[in-house]
């Protein structure tokens, strides 16, 4: 099985709709399973405003109001562990800014995407979901 560290070796910098935090997590899911997943947006977007519109549409389609609620519909929650999908609350307002999505890389950290590429951040309060 591929590890998160190997996955991030080929990942570039943040780019809306291609390599933002949700698409980074989707790329990991697809790498592990070989499939797309209905919880991730498929409508193209290139800006934060377009991302908000697309994400709002996904939320309406599934009857939820946040990424954690969306993931709860499709994945089982788990304790933080390598390879799990991870989400932390940012404390910011807005459909896009309120949560940061990534890959759990240990019990206390997660990998997510930044303007310089993948970064590891503390994830003491991360919500995690098992893939597969």
C-alpha positions in Angstrom: 0.0 0.0 0.0 1.2 3.5 -0.7 2.0 5.7 2.3 1.0 9.3 2.7 4.7 10.3 2.5 5.0 8.7 -1.0 1.7 10.3 -2.1 2.8 13.8 -1.2 6.2 13.4 -3.0 4.5 14.2 -6.3 2.0 16.8 -5.1 2.5 20.4 -6.1 1.4 23.7 -4.6 -2.1 24.8 -3.7 -4.4 25.5 -6.7 -8.2 25.9 -6.5 -10.0 23.0 -8.0 -6.9 21.0 -8.7 -4.9 20.9 -5.6 -6.8 22.6 -2.8 -7.2 20.8 0.6 -10.3 18.9 -0.5 -8.8 17.8 -3.8 -5.6 16.9 -2.0 -7.7 14.5 0.2 -9.6 13.3 -2.8 -6.3 12.5 -4.6 -5.3 10.5 -1.6 -8.6 8.6 -1.6 -8.3 7.9 -5.3 -4.6 6.8 -4.8 -5.6 4.3 -2.1 -8.8 2.9 -3.7 -8.3 3.6 -7.4 -11.8 5.2 -7.6 -13.5 8.6 -7.4 -15.9 9.1 -4.5 -19.2 10.9 -4.6 -18.4 13.0 -1.5 -15.8 15.0 -3.4 -16.8 17.7 -5.9 -16.5 16.9 -9.6 -17.6 20.2 -11.0 -14.6 22.3 -12.0 -13.7 25.5 -10.1 -10.8 27.9 -10.2 -11.4 30.4 -7.4 -12.5 30.4 -3.7 -15.9 31.8 -4.7 -16.4 29.1 -7.3 -15.3 26.5 -4.7 -17.9 27.7 -2.3 -20.6 27.5 -4.9 -19.6 23.9 -5.9 -19.2 22.8 -2.3 -22.6 24.3 -1.4 -24.1 22.3 -4.3 -22.5 19.1 -3.0 -23.9 19.8 0.5 -27.4 20.5 -0.8 -27.2 17.3 -2.9 -26.4 15.2 0.2 -28.5 17.2 2.7 -25.5 18.3 4.9 -23.9 21.6 5.8 -20.2 20.8 6.4 -17.4 18.6 5.2 -17.4 16.6 8.5 -21.2 15.9 8.0 -20.5 14.9 4.4 -17.7 12.5 5.3 -19.9 11.0 8.1 -22.3 10.0 5.4 -19.7 7.9 3.5 -16.9 7.0 5.8 -16.6 5.5 9.3 -15.0 7.7 11.9 -11.8 6.4 13.4 -9.1 7.4 15.8 -6.3 9.4 14.2 -4.0 7.0 12.3 -1.7 7.1 9.2 -3.7 7.3 6.0 -7.1 8.3 7.4 -8.9 11.3 6.0 -8.6 14.2 8.4 -10.5 17.5 9.0 -9.9 20.2 11.5 -12.0 23.2 12.3 -10.2 26.5 11.4 -12.3 28.9 13.4 -12.8 30.9 10.3 -16.2 31.7 8.8 -17.4 30.5 5.4 -18.3 27.3 3.7 -14.7 26.9 2.3 -12.7 28.4 5.1 -14.3 26.8 8.1 -12.6 23.4 7.7 -9.2 22.2 6.6 -9.0 18.8 5.0 -6.0 16.5 4.7 -4.5 13.1 5.5 -3.8 12.0 9.0 0.0 11.3 9.2 0.2 10.3 12.8 -1.9 10.6 16.0 -0.9 14.3 16.3 -0.3 15.6 12.8 -1.9 15.8 9.4 -0.7 16.5 5.9 -2.5 19.2 3.9 -1.7 21.5 1.1 -0.2 25.0 1.1 1.1 27.6 -1.5 4.5 25.8 -1.3 3.1 22.3 -1.5 2.3 19.7 1.1 2.9 20.7 4.8 2.5 18.9 8.0 0.5 20.7 10.7 -0.6 19.8 14.2 -3.9 18.0 14.3 -4.6 17.5 18.0 -8.4 18.0 17.4 -8.7 16.3 14.0 -11.8 14.4 13.1 -10.7 11.3 11.1 -12.4 8.8 8.8 -11.2 5.4 7.6 -10.8 4.9 3.8 -12.0 1.6 2.5 
